[in-house]
Amino acid sequence: SNRLARQRAPQRFEKSGDGSAVTVEVKFSMQGASPEERVAWGSIEQLDNSREDQRRQQLRQDECSVAQWIHAVTGDATVEAAAAGECPLHVALETGEALCDLVNAIWP
């Protein structure tokens, strides 16, 4: 039965010293993280908040990049403020003038 259990155990491949592939058993631990590890890792909520902060920062950078491109194509002053991070892009595009200028510039 021990042999059968080994056959069913998950395995992965590793390179041996001569470069050939060798299968190695994957060992699992049923023991949870120690209290020290839990403190070091932080809570799931902290991890989620950190990921959300990173996502928001990336969205702000993308918004600035798009605003810079629109300003470079149209020269619109309100979009220039968005490109500088002084206002959100959707506020700069509210009137629709910059979007019309953009469409006319890329599709004459």
ABEGO torsion letter per residue (X at the ends): XAAAAAAABBBBBBBBAAGBBBBBBBBBBABBBBAAAAAAAEBAAAAAAAAAAAAAAAAAAAAAAAAAAAAAAAGBAAAAAAAAGABBAAAAAAAGAAAAAAAAAABX
